[in-house]
């Protein structure tokens, strides 16, 4: 994984289980390959959309090198505290 842009994103990302982190990094949509791929050199940051804080994973496609991105609600996934 590349970097996490801000402290809040770091806290949210670290709270997710290792399994969820891996699943998210391996399930990022590539518009060129037209399927979910692994995001190489991924960065994670917080994006505010319509008063909701969402997390964004962006990086490059493992297959073709195109830019890839996945926007997700971190509250939808199990955390280390919930196990």
PyMOL commands that set and color helices and strands:
alter all, ss='L'
color gray80, all
select helices_A, chain A and resi 7-15+18-25+74-76+80-82
alter helices_A, ss='H'
color red, helices_A
select strands_A, chain A and resi 3-4+28-30+35-37+39-49+52-61+67-72
alter strands_A, ss='S'
color yellow, strands_A
deselect
rebuild
show_as cartoon
